[in-house]
Amino acid sequence: IQLLELIEQFADAKTEELITQIFSRRVNSAKANEYFREALQKILDREWMHERDLLRQKIQSGSLSDDEAIALAKEFDHLRKNPPKII
């Protein structure tokens, strides 16, 4: 039940339909794989964007030392250049 709730939280209508079909065993396995990968990529992208936003907020807060701000800026730049990708 927890997995379904997690998927439904991030899923769009297309993905929800696929999940319904999977559980009723009326699904094309190739499409299931494609839709699952798309849904997983969306979840990874959202988490990546959230992490970038948190770093940006910390950097712009003005409460960091120069060294801390530089370290976070490097981390942000690395994160920005390396978006998540499903292999």
Sequence and secondary structure as in RCSB ss.txt:
>XXXX:A:sequence
IQLLELIEQFADAKTEELITQIFSRRVNSAKANEYFREALQKILDREWMHERDLLRQKIQSGSLSDDEAIALAKE
FDHLRKNPPKII
>XXXX:A:secstr
 HHHHHHHHH  HHHHHHHHHHHTT   HHHHHHHHHHHHHHHHHHHHHHHHHHHHHHHHTS S HHHHHHHHHH
HHHHHH      
